[in-house]
Amino acid sequence: MAGHLAMHGDRFSMVKAARSNLAKQSKYLYYPMDATEPSNKYNPGCPIYNLGEIPYQKEQEYWATVTALSQAETKARRAAIVTQTGVSRMPLCVAGDAFVHPNYFPLDPFHLIYENCMVFIWDIWTVLSTPDEKFHMSSERAALFGQMVVDAMATLPPSFCGPIRDPHLKRNSQYKIYEWMALLHWYTIPFAFELGFDMTVLGNFATFVEVASRTTAEIAKIFDLFANFLDGDPRKISRSRLCLFQLVHVAQHIHWNAPCERAIGEKAPFVHLANIIHEREMMKILVLRVPALREETNVKISLQRPFSKSKILKRDQKPGTEFMKHFGAIQSFLRARASKTKLSSYLSEFKGDIPARSSRYFEALIDGSTHFGEALAFYSMALQDGSKEDFVVYHPIVGLRKWSATLKVACVPSILAVVGIWTGLKSQNVHILRKHPGLDLLSEAECGLDEVNADSFGGASAA
């Protein structure tokens, strides 16, 4: 498909693309439902569409276009067909018996939502808007937002993904898919709330963030959510890029369960990286064939130990010490049993080398309900049969995302997962950051967890 080069660049529907000006070589970049404007000079004759009744492409028309392309006698005629229909050529996959147009061509949800839509929204807020628009983010505010992202890394578990860079400074430096995922799912809403964004803007963005799961009703809700997100001022033609319009197809593609996978080819920004990887693989092959080329190197790998056993000293057993606070909480938890047992503690992250990113915040299932907390120390209780029972003394989050003043104790097996947190600079609200399941679908390199980072992060866990 021809994409932005064609008047029907959406490969699933017959919605006609629109232009926002009459400049020479201006492309049909935009897909508003209403492209009319007072002068009616940019897109004359462009119909008004209803998101619930979008005209989809038909296989018969597709094959007619493919036939017309094969019979075109000049390049000009071929280019005219491509511009008008959006079909550029016949791919090899159409030879398969399973081919049905347009069901066969799936959306790439990662590429569409994170590397197209989220990027475009960031650009709208920062560079494609003017100060008089309520969603505009000034350079100063964008710089503060970016610094908040960097500062938030201290409480994002390293097992989730690589570090998230400052989007204000690194937007054009191959900002990776997992970084856009982090901005979309974890940071944009709480940060924007702290920075005083317009609440209608935040509400609209929250609609984009919200997801549904498995049932037919929930899949239908996906369409309604995206339709509400896209519905807006019809005069803002330049805000309706193809990537945003294609969100309305997500629910349909879940039903289609697209039968083929699409591989994205290497493009210009990654050519250098591809050459480096190719060179490394060639060196490995040469070393196998000519062992004399091997360089003997001793690589020192430094692993962060999540736990260390610590002896309880007499000075720790005086009233008012941190240990006695923990011990008192455990006594309340075990009632009278704890006073008859021998306890040993585990060092927290603040003993020894302090890690750059924390893994001490957790989610637990206690008494049938979900709890969040900060693990302060782990203790082991020796039982009469020689076995041990492990406990965590933790600082709980209660009420409306606030830290409790009371320490609590839980059994270690009740811990479900490590989580990240972010605490509002002004509100002091504590926001919970769960690991997004989409990260598990990416490779270590795509998550920023390359071999070096994976070694450095080895063993990080709350329990």
N, C-alpha and C positions, 0 to 999 in steps of 0.2 A: 504494500500500500504506500501511497505517496505522502501521507501525513499532511504536514503544513504546506506542502507544495500544491495541494489540490483543493478544489471547492467542496469535495466530499471526502475529506481526509480521514474521517472516523471510519475505521474498517468494519464497523458493525451496523451502522445506521446510514440513512440517507439524509441526515440533517445537513443543511447547507452551511458551510463556513462563512464567516463574515470578516470584513476588513474594518479597521478603525480610522483609516485615512485614505487619501487618494494619491499618496506619493508613488513615484515610479518604483516598480518592483515590490510594492507592498504585498505581503502574503496574506492568505486566508488563515489567520492564526486563531480566530476566536469562534466560540460556539455558544452564544447567548440564545435563549429561547425567543427573545424578541430583539432583532437587530435593526428595527426601524428607528429612525431619528428624525427630528423636525424637517431637516432639509431633504431627507431621503436620497442622498447622493452617494453615500458610501456603499450601500448594499440594496440597490433598487430591485424590487421584486422578491426579496427574501421573505419567506413565509414566517408566521409566528407559530411556534411549536408548543406542545403540551408535554411536560416530562413524563406523564403517564401514558402518552400515546405516541411515542417516538416511532417513526417509520423505519423498520429494520431493512437491511439489504436482503435481496433474494438471490438464491443460487442461479436461477435462470438468467437474471440480469448480469450476474458475475460472469457466467460463461459467454454471454453475448459480448461483453466488454473484452474478455480474453481473445475471442475470435476477431474482434475489430482490431485489437493491437497486433495480432499476427498478420493481418491483411493490410496494415498501414504501409503505404509505399514510400513515405518520406518521414524524416525525423520530426519535421514540423507537425505533421498529422498525428504522429504517435504522441508527441508532447501535448498536443491539444486534447487527445483522449485521456491521457494521464491526469491533466489538470482538471478536466471536467468530471471524471469518474472517481479518481483516487486510486485506481488499480494501475500499478506500474508494470507488472509482468506476472507470468504464471510460475509459482514456486514448484519445486520438485514434489512436495508432499501431496499435491492434488492428484498424483497418479495412484494414490492409495484408495482402496475401496471404501475406507472409512471417512473419506473427505466429504464434508457437508459445509457449505458456506452459509452464514459466517460463523457457525458454531465451532469450526475446527481451529480457529485462530484464538488462543486464549489470551486473556490479559495477564500481564506480569504484575501481581499485586505489590511486590516489594519495590519494583522500579517505579510503578505508577504512583503509589501513595507516598513513598518516602523520597525518592530521588526526582520526582516530577512535581507532585502537588505540594509537599512540604517545602521544597526549595522555592517554588513559585510564591507561596504564601509569605515566606520570609522576605523574598525580594519585593513583594507588594508593600509589606510593612516598612521596609527600610529604604528602598531606592526607587520603586515604581509608584510612589504616592507623594503627595505634597503636604506641607505642614498643616494645611487647613482641613485635611481629612482626619477623622477621629481615630482611625487605626494606624496613622503614620507613627513610626518610631524614629525619633531624631537620632543623629549620630551619637550624641552624648548618651542617650538612653540605651541605644544598641550596644555601646561600649560597656555600659554598666551591666547590661544583660549578659554580655559575653564574659565579663569578669565573674559574675555570679555563677556561671556554668563551670568555670575553672575552679572556683572556691568550693563548689559542691562535690568535687571529686573525692574529697577526704572521707565522705560518708557513703560512697557508692562502692559496693563490694567488687574487688578485682576479678572475682569469678564470673561476674555478669558479662563484661566486655572490656575493651581497651578504654583508655582515658578519652573523655569528650573534650574536644578543643573549643576555643573561643570562636563562635560562629561569626562574630563581627570582624575578627581578624583573619580567620581561616576559611571563610565561605568559598573563596576562589582557589583554595589550595587542596583540591581533591578531598573535600569533606566527605566522609564515608557514610555508607548507608546506615550503619549502626548508630552513628552520631545523629543523623536525622531522626532515627527511631527514638533516641533518647530525648531529643527536643520535643518530639510530638507527644510521647506517652508519659514522660516524667517531669520535664522542666518548664515548658512554655506556660502552662496555665498557672502554676504557683508563682513563677517569677513575674509574669505579667500582672497578676493580682497584687503582688507586693509593690510593683512599679506604678500602680494606679492606672492600668489600662481601662478604657471604656468597657463597662460591663456588657453592653450589647455585642461588642467585638469578641469578648471572652466567651459569651454565650454561644455565638455562632461557631467559634473555633472548637468549643466543647462538643458541639454537634458533630464536627468532623472527627474528633478523637473517639467518641463513643462507638462501641462495637456491639454486635449481637452474635449469638453462637450458632446453634445447630437446628432448631426446629423450623418448620415452614413459616410459622408466624414471625419468628425472629429474623429469618432471611428476608421476609417481606418488609420487616422494620428497617433493614439496611437500606432498602430503596427509599423508604420514607425519610430516613435520616439524611441521606445524601441529597434527596430532592429538596428538603428544607434548607440544607446547607447551600445549595446552588441557587435557590430562589432569592432574588434580590432586585436591585435597581437595574432595569433593562437598559438604562443609558450607559452603564459601565461596560461597554462592549469589550474593552481591553482587559477586563478582569476575568473574562470567560475563556480561558485557554482550553485547548483540546484535552489536556491532562485532567483538568477539573471536570469537564463535561463527561469524560469516560467513567467517572465514579458511578454514574447511574447504571452502568452495565455490570457492576460487581455482583449484585444479587442474581442477575440472569446467568452469569458465568458459574456461580455456585451450583445452580440447577443443571447447567450444561455439563459440568464436570469435564472440562476440555480434555480431549484425548491426545493431545500432543504437547511436548515441552519446547520452549523456545530458548535458544542459547544466544546470548548477547555477544557480538563480536568485539574484538579488541579495537579500541578507538584511540585517537591521537594522544590523550593525556596518559594512556597506559602503555604506549609503545615502548618507552624507555624501560619501564618495569618489566615488560615481557622480555626484552633483550637481556636484562640482568638475570632473570630466572632461567632463560635458555642457556646463558653462559655458565651458570652454576651447574646445571645438569650436564653440560658437556664436560666440565671439569671432573665431575664425579665419574663419568664414563671413562675418561682418560686415566684417572687414578686406578680404576679397576683393571685396565689393560696394561698400564705401566706403573706398577706399585712404587717405583723409585721416585715418582713425582709427589708422593704423599708427604705432607709436612706434619711432623710430630708436634702437636700442640696440646697443652694441658688447659682445658677450659674449666675454670672455677665456677661452679654453679652455687649460688647462695639462695637457700630456701628459707622462707619465713616459717618458723615453727608456730603453729596455732596455739599450742598449750605447753606449759612447762610446770613441773612439780615444784612446789615451794614448801619449805619447812616452816611451821608456825612457831615463831619465837615467843619467849616470855613477854617481851615488850609489846607484842601484838595482842596479848591477852588482857591488857589493861582496859578499864572502862573508857569508852569514847573512841577507841581505835576503829579503823575500817573493818578489821577482822571481826571485832566484837559486834559491830552492827550486822555483819553478814551472819555471824553465829546466832545472834538473837532472832534474826528472821528465820533461820533454819530450825531453831528450837520451836518457834511458833508453828512452823510447817510440820515438823515431826512430833510435836507435842512433847511428851516426856521422854521419848526414845533417844533424842539426840544427845542428852546429857550423859548417856551411858556408852557412847561410841567414840571411836578415834576418828578425827577428821583430818583430811589433807586437802590443800587448796591448789589451784592452778593459776599461774601468772596471767594477768590480763595483758592486753596489747601495750599498755604503758610501762611495762617492765622490760628492760632490754632495749633493743632497737625498735623505735616506733615506726610502724608501717605507714606508707604514704596514703593508703586507702584502707578503710576499716571494714571488717567483717563481723563486728560484734552485735549488730542489730538483727533481731530474728522475729519470725512469726511462729506461734505455738498454738496448739489446740489444748485448752485447759478447761476441764469440767464441761466439755461439749461446746465451748465458744472460742472464737478466735481472739488471741491476745498478741500484742506487739511489745517488745521491750529491748533494752540495752543490757547485754550480758556483762555483769561486773566481775564475776568470778565463778569458777566451777569447783565443786567439792565432791569428795568421794567418801561414802560411809561404809565401813567394814561391817559386814553382817556376821552372825554367829556361825553360819555354815561355810564361811570363808569367801563368799562372793562379795561383790561391792554394789552399792547403789549410788548413782551419780545425780547430783543436783546442780542447778544453776541459780545463783542469786542475781536478780535482775531489777532494773529500774523500769517500771511499766509505763506505757502510754495509756492514758485514760481520758474519758470525756471527749471533748472536742479537740482532739489532737494535742493534748498537753501532757507534760511529764508529771507523774505522781511524786509526791514527797515521801512516800512510803516504799521501802524495799520489799520485794516479794521473792518467793522461792518456787521453783517448778522442777519436776523430774526432767532430766535431759531428753528421754525418749519422746516427750511431748512436743519438742521443737520440730517444726515442719520444714522450715526453709530459712535461709539467710535473706535479709532484705536490706535495702538501702533506705536512708532517710534524707530529708532536707528540711531545715528549720527556717521559717520565715524571718527575715531580718527585723521587720517591724512588728508583725503580728505574733511572732514566736510560735506559730502553728507548726506542728510536726507533720510533714507529709511522708507517707509510706511509699517506697519505690520497690514494687515487686519486679522480679526478672520477667521480661516480656517473652512469651513462648516463641515469638518469631526469631529470637536470637539463636534458639536451638536449631533452626533451619539454615543458619548461615555457617560457613566454614570458620575455622579459627582465624584465618587471615581476614575474612570479611567482618568478623567481630572485633578485630584489633588484637586478638589473642594469638599472635604469631609464636614461633618456637621460643624466642627469648622471653616474651611476656608470660607464656604458659609456664615456663620453668620458675619464673619469679613469683607467680601467683599460686604455685603448687600447694595443695593442702589447705587453702584458705577456707574456713568453715566456722560457723558459730557453735557447732557442737562436736 
